[in-house]
Amino acid sequence: MSASYVTVGWNRQKKIYDAILAASLIAYLALFIAVSFVIHPTISAETAILRALATGAIILLHVILSIGPLCRLNRRFLPLLYNRRHLGVTMFFLALGHGVLATLQFHAFTSVNPLLSIFITNTAYNSLAGFPFEVLGFFALVILFTMAATSHDFWLANLSAPVWKALHMLVYVAYALVVGHVALGSLQSETHMAYPLMVGLGVLWLSVLHVAAARKEVPVDRELGDGPWVDVCALEDIPEDRARIFCMSGERVAVFKYDGKLSAVSNVCKHQNGPLGEGKVVDGCITCPWHGYQYRPEDGASPPPFTEKVPTFAVRLQGDRVLVDPQPRPAGTRIEPARIETMEV
């Protein structure tokens, strides 16, 4: 977390992560280009580099879209989520390099503006096999540029988390455009189906992952009722310093047990809508598992000098049962925690 916008200083984990990412990309690009010359001795260096950048960007895009559902299925993948924006910006620069080289190679030596040439060189917009696939790639790159340019927390804070999240969900539109770009491009320029086959397997992989993650989330979204007090679980069902997540009045609520107390807050982190209920209480504060944003359990407010706040919910104990009032209080409202040692019998 940061109280102001300052020059980014990577911690040790991020430095290691970025070093591995950079080394892996350099190795991949070098290997791809070398293998291309072995398999196709007559291939030009420009084409080999063009394809290396394109395949590298597509692989990273699949990795990026896999991280979210993988984290839903297994918490071991959370470190990847913590660094996902690094992958996204890196992927954009690979895609940008591919787009710039392709434009220079195929459209720079015409009598019209190269960008305009992308749209008017091939006008078979009513044909599937002959569709101008470069146009799809262009609009995918525009979306990826928008996401990379707004990846800093400055934009997140000023656009608001919901707007920022909606903007970055356009990555799925970009992915669909990339799939069309590769599939239609291969249909027009390749004699084999290797590229569309690999993209098809990628689509299948992502579809299976997202369906599996969605199925796991179904029980959490089962509406428990709208009050005035909802019996959510037994006290022993909530681990110490952690939470159980429940859906009430159309909202996910995280009920935390810590230091002999119970408190409930909205499950949605103000940073990037991360799942607070999947985090834990560290140093007396609920800590988001995505990027470490913290909130006090009793009032849902971040400790000074930070100003983020989330809605809170009243909690009480009846015997060994945990009851929650599903009516949210305004963000930052203090509610006295339920004391476990004084629970009613």
C-alpha positions as CSV (number, residue, x, y, z in Angstrom):
1,M,0.0,0.0,0.0
2,S,1.0,3.6,-0.5
3,A,-0.5,6.8,0.9
4,S,0.7,8.8,-2.1
5,Y,1.9,8.2,-5.7
6,V,5.7,7.8,-5.6
7,T,8.3,6.3,-7.8
8,V,7.9,2.6,-7.7
9,G,10.5,0.7,-5.8
10,W,10.3,-3.1,-6.3
11,N,10.7,-5.3,-3.3
12,R,12.9,-8.4,-3.4
13,Q,10.1,-10.7,-4.6
14,K,9.2,-8.4,-7.5
15,K,12.8,-8.1,-8.5
16,I,13.2,-11.9,-8.6
17,Y,9.9,-12.2,-10.4
18,D,10.8,-9.7,-13.1
19,A,14.3,-11.2,-13.5
20,I,12.8,-14.6,-14.1
21,L,10.2,-13.1,-16.5
22,A,12.9,-11.2,-18.5
23,A,15.2,-14.2,-18.7
24,S,12.4,-16.5,-19.8
25,L,11.3,-14.2,-22.5
26,I,14.8,-13.6,-23.9
27,A,15.3,-17.4,-23.9
28,Y,12.0,-18.0,-25.6
29,L,12.5,-15.4,-28.3
30,A,16.0,-16.6,-29.0
31,L,14.9,-20.3,-29.2
32,F,11.9,-19.5,-31.4
33,I,14.0,-17.6,-33.9
34,A,16.7,-20.2,-33.9
35,V,14.2,-23.0,-34.5
36,S,12.5,-21.0,-37.2
37,F,15.7,-20.8,-39.2
38,V,16.3,-24.5,-38.8
39,I,12.8,-25.5,-39.9
40,H,12.5,-22.7,-42.6
41,P,16.0,-21.9,-43.9
42,T,14.7,-19.4,-46.3
43,I,12.7,-17.4,-43.8
44,S,13.6,-13.7,-43.4
45,A,14.8,-12.4,-40.0
46,E,11.9,-9.9,-39.9
47,T,9.4,-12.7,-40.3
48,A,11.1,-14.9,-37.6
49,I,11.1,-12.0,-35.2
50,L,7.5,-11.1,-36.1
51,R,6.3,-14.6,-35.3
52,A,8.5,-14.9,-32.1
53,L,6.9,-11.7,-30.7
54,A,3.4,-12.7,-31.7
55,T,3.6,-16.2,-30.1
56,G,5.3,-14.8,-27.0
57,A,2.5,-12.3,-26.5
58,I,-0.2,-15.0,-27.1
59,I,1.4,-17.4,-24.6
60,L,1.6,-14.6,-22.0
61,L,-2.0,-13.6,-22.7
62,H,-3.1,-17.2,-21.9
63,V,-1.0,-17.2,-18.8
64,I,-2.5,-13.9,-17.6
65,L,-6.1,-15.2,-18.2
66,S,-5.3,-18.4,-16.4
67,I,-4.1,-16.8,-13.2
68,G,-7.5,-15.6,-11.9
69,P,-9.3,-19.0,-12.1
70,L,-6.2,-20.8,-10.9
71,C,-6.2,-18.7,-7.8
72,R,-9.8,-19.5,-7.2
73,L,-8.9,-23.2,-7.4
74,N,-5.6,-23.2,-5.5
75,R,-4.2,-20.4,-3.2
76,R,-0.6,-21.4,-4.2
77,F,-1.1,-19.3,-7.4
78,L,-1.7,-16.0,-5.5
79,P,2.0,-14.9,-5.9
80,L,1.3,-14.8,-9.6
81,L,-1.8,-12.7,-9.1
82,Y,0.3,-10.3,-7.0
83,N,2.5,-9.7,-10.0
84,R,-0.1,-10.0,-12.8
85,R,0.2,-6.4,-13.9
86,H,3.8,-6.9,-14.7
87,L,2.9,-9.8,-17.0
88,G,0.2,-7.7,-18.7
89,V,2.4,-4.7,-19.4
90,T,5.1,-7.1,-20.7
91,M,2.6,-8.8,-22.9
92,F,1.5,-5.5,-24.4
93,F,5.0,-4.5,-25.4
94,L,5.5,-7.9,-27.1
95,A,2.2,-7.3,-29.0
96,L,3.2,-3.7,-29.8
97,G,6.5,-4.9,-31.2
98,H,4.7,-7.4,-33.4
99,G,2.2,-4.8,-34.5
100,V,4.8,-2.2,-35.4
101,L,7.0,-4.7,-37.3
102,A,4.0,-6.1,-39.2
103,T,2.8,-2.6,-40.1
104,L,6.3,-1.6,-41.3
105,Q,6.8,-4.9,-43.2
106,F,3.4,-5.0,-45.0
107,H,2.1,-1.4,-45.0
108,A,4.9,1.1,-44.8
109,F,5.8,1.1,-48.5
110,T,2.4,2.0,-49.9
111,S,1.2,5.4,-51.1
112,V,-1.2,5.8,-48.2
113,N,-0.7,6.1,-44.4
114,P,0.3,2.8,-43.0
115,L,-2.4,2.8,-40.4
116,L,-5.0,3.6,-43.0
117,S,-3.6,0.9,-45.2
118,I,-4.5,-1.7,-42.6
119,F,-8.1,-0.9,-43.1
120,I,-8.3,-0.4,-46.9
121,T,-5.7,-2.9,-48.4
122,N,-8.1,-5.8,-47.9
123,T,-11.7,-4.9,-48.0
124,A,-13.2,-8.4,-47.9
125,Y,-15.2,-7.6,-44.8
126,N,-18.1,-9.8,-46.0
127,S,-15.9,-12.9,-46.3
128,L,-14.9,-15.2,-43.4
129,A,-11.8,-16.8,-44.9
130,G,-10.7,-13.6,-46.5
131,F,-11.6,-11.2,-43.7
132,P,-8.9,-8.5,-43.0
133,F,-7.5,-10.1,-39.9
134,E,-5.1,-7.2,-39.4
135,V,-8.0,-5.1,-38.3
136,L,-8.8,-7.5,-35.5
137,G,-5.2,-7.3,-34.3
138,F,-5.3,-3.5,-34.4
139,F,-8.3,-3.2,-32.2
140,A,-6.9,-5.9,-29.8
141,L,-3.7,-3.8,-29.5
142,V,-5.8,-0.7,-28.8
143,I,-7.5,-2.4,-25.9
144,L,-4.2,-3.8,-24.6
145,F,-2.6,-0.3,-24.8
146,T,-5.5,1.1,-22.8
147,M,-5.1,-1.5,-20.1
148,A,-1.3,-1.1,-19.9
149,A,-1.6,2.7,-19.8
150,T,-4.1,2.6,-16.9
151,S,-2.4,-0.2,-15.0
152,H,-0.9,2.2,-12.4
153,D,-2.9,2.7,-9.1
154,F,-3.3,6.4,-10.0
155,W,-5.9,5.4,-12.6
156,L,-7.5,2.9,-10.2
157,A,-8.0,5.5,-7.6
158,N,-9.3,8.2,-9.9
159,L,-11.5,6.1,-12.1
160,S,-12.8,4.2,-9.1
161,A,-12.4,0.4,-8.6
162,P,-15.7,-0.6,-10.4
163,V,-14.9,1.5,-13.5
164,W,-11.2,0.4,-13.5
165,K,-12.3,-3.2,-13.2
166,A,-14.9,-2.9,-16.0
167,L,-12.2,-1.4,-18.2
168,H,-9.7,-4.2,-17.5
169,M,-12.4,-6.8,-18.1
170,L,-12.0,-5.8,-21.8
171,V,-9.1,-8.2,-21.8
172,Y,-11.6,-10.9,-22.8
173,V,-12.7,-8.8,-25.8
174,A,-9.0,-8.4,-26.7
175,Y,-8.6,-12.1,-26.3
176,A,-11.5,-12.8,-28.7
177,L,-10.0,-10.4,-31.2
178,V,-6.6,-12.1,-30.9
179,V,-8.1,-15.5,-31.5
180,G,-9.9,-14.2,-34.6
181,H,-6.7,-12.5,-35.8
182,V,-4.5,-15.6,-35.5
183,A,-7.1,-18.0,-36.8
184,L,-8.1,-16.0,-39.9
185,G,-4.5,-14.9,-40.5
186,S,-3.4,-18.6,-40.5
187,L,-6.2,-19.5,-42.9
188,Q,-5.0,-16.9,-45.4
189,S,-1.2,-17.3,-45.1
190,E,-0.3,-20.8,-43.7
191,T,-0.5,-24.1,-45.4
192,H,-0.9,-26.0,-42.1
193,M,-3.2,-25.6,-39.2
194,A,-0.7,-25.6,-36.4
195,Y,-1.4,-22.0,-35.3
196,P,-5.2,-22.2,-35.2
197,L,-4.9,-25.6,-33.5
198,M,-2.7,-24.2,-30.7
199,V,-5.1,-21.3,-30.3
200,G,-8.0,-23.7,-30.2
201,L,-6.3,-25.7,-27.4
202,G,-5.7,-22.4,-25.6
203,V,-9.4,-21.5,-25.8
204,L,-10.3,-25.0,-24.5
205,W,-7.9,-24.6,-21.6
206,L,-9.2,-21.3,-20.5
207,S,-12.8,-22.4,-20.9
208,V,-12.2,-25.4,-18.7
209,L,-10.4,-23.3,-16.1
210,H,-13.1,-20.7,-15.9
211,V,-15.9,-23.2,-15.7
212,A,-14.2,-25.1,-12.9
213,A,-13.6,-21.9,-11.0
214,A,-17.2,-20.8,-11.5
215,R,-18.5,-24.1,-10.2
216,K,-16.3,-23.7,-7.1
217,E,-17.8,-20.3,-6.4
218,V,-21.5,-21.4,-6.7
219,P,-21.8,-22.5,-3.0
220,V,-20.5,-19.1,-1.9
221,D,-23.1,-17.2,-3.9
222,R,-26.0,-19.2,-2.4
223,E,-28.2,-16.5,-0.9
224,L,-28.7,-17.1,2.8
225,G,-31.5,-14.7,3.5
226,D,-32.2,-11.0,4.2
227,G,-32.6,-10.9,8.0
228,P,-33.0,-9.3,10.3
229,W,-30.4,-11.8,11.6
230,V,-29.1,-14.7,9.4
231,D,-27.6,-17.8,10.9
232,V,-24.5,-18.3,8.7
233,C,-22.4,-21.1,10.4
234,A,-21.1,-22.6,13.5
235,L,-18.3,-20.7,15.4
236,E,-15.9,-23.6,14.9
237,D,-16.4,-23.3,11.1
238,I,-14.4,-20.1,11.0
239,P,-10.6,-20.6,11.3
240,E,-8.7,-18.3,13.6
241,D,-7.5,-15.1,12.0
242,R,-9.4,-16.0,8.9
243,A,-12.9,-15.7,7.5
244,R,-15.8,-17.5,6.0
245,I,-17.6,-15.8,3.1
246,F,-21.4,-15.7,2.8
247,C,-23.9,-14.1,0.4
248,M,-26.6,-12.0,1.9
249,S,-28.9,-9.4,0.3
250,G,-27.0,-9.9,-3.0
251,E,-23.6,-9.1,-1.5
252,R,-20.6,-11.2,-0.3
253,V,-19.8,-10.8,3.4
254,A,-16.6,-11.9,5.1
255,V,-17.0,-12.9,8.7
256,F,-13.6,-12.9,10.5
257,K,-12.6,-14.6,13.8
258,Y,-9.6,-13.0,15.5
259,D,-8.4,-12.4,19.1
260,G,-11.5,-13.9,20.7
261,K,-13.8,-11.7,18.5
262,L,-16.0,-11.8,15.4
263,S,-16.4,-9.0,12.9
264,A,-17.9,-8.9,9.4
265,V,-17.0,-6.6,6.4
266,S,-17.8,-6.5,2.7
267,N,-15.7,-9.1,0.9
268,V,-14.7,-6.5,-1.8
269,C,-11.4,-4.7,-1.4
270,K,-11.4,-1.1,-2.5
271,H,-8.2,-1.5,-4.4
272,Q,-9.0,-4.0,-7.2
273,N,-12.1,-5.6,-5.8
274,G,-10.0,-8.4,-4.3
275,P,-11.7,-11.0,-2.0
276,L,-11.0,-9.8,1.5
277,G,-12.5,-13.0,2.9
278,E,-9.7,-15.1,1.4
279,G,-7.1,-13.0,3.2
280,K,-6.2,-13.2,6.9
281,V,-5.8,-10.9,9.9
282,V,-2.2,-9.7,10.2
283,D,-1.2,-7.3,13.0
284,G,-4.8,-6.7,13.8
285,C,-5.9,-5.8,10.3
286,I,-7.7,-7.8,7.6
287,T,-5.1,-8.1,4.8
288,C,-6.2,-8.6,1.2
289,P,-4.6,-11.6,-0.4
290,W,-4.2,-9.9,-3.7
291,H,-2.0,-6.8,-3.0
292,G,-1.9,-6.5,0.8
293,Y,-4.3,-3.7,1.4
294,Q,-5.4,-3.6,5.0
295,Y,-8.6,-2.8,7.0
296,R,-9.5,-2.8,10.7
297,P,-12.1,-5.6,11.3
298,E,-14.3,-3.5,13.6
299,D,-14.8,-0.5,11.3
300,G,-13.6,-1.6,7.8
301,A,-11.2,1.4,7.6
302,S,-7.6,1.2,6.6
303,P,-5.2,2.3,9.4
304,P,-3.8,5.9,9.0
305,P,-2.5,7.5,6.8
306,F,-4.5,5.3,4.4
307,T,-8.1,6.2,3.7
308,E,-9.7,3.2,2.1
309,K,-13.0,2.0,3.7
310,V,-15.4,-0.9,3.2
311,P,-18.9,-1.5,4.5
312,T,-19.3,-3.3,7.8
313,F,-22.0,-5.7,9.2
314,A,-23.2,-6.4,12.7
315,V,-22.4,-9.9,14.1
316,R,-23.6,-11.7,17.2
317,L,-23.3,-15.1,18.8
318,Q,-26.2,-17.3,19.8
319,G,-24.8,-20.4,21.5
320,D,-22.2,-21.7,19.1
321,R,-24.0,-20.2,16.0
322,V,-22.8,-17.0,14.2
323,L,-25.5,-14.6,13.2
324,V,-25.1,-11.7,10.8
325,D,-27.3,-8.7,10.1
326,P,-27.4,-8.6,6.3
327,Q,-28.0,-4.8,6.3
328,P,-24.6,-3.2,5.4
329,R,-23.5,-0.1,7.4
330,P,-21.8,2.8,5.5
331,A,-18.2,2.2,4.7
332,G,-16.0,2.9,7.7
333,T,-18.8,2.5,10.4
334,R,-17.5,1.1,13.6
335,I,-19.5,-1.9,15.0
336,E,-18.6,-3.5,18.3
337,P,-17.2,-7.0,17.6
338,A,-19.0,-10.0,19.0
339,R,-17.0,-11.4,22.0
340,I,-16.5,-15.1,21.8
341,E,-15.8,-15.5,25.5
342,T,-19.2,-13.9,26.4
343,M,-21.3,-15.7,23.9
344,E,-24.9,-16.4,24.9
345,V,-25.8,-19.9,26.1
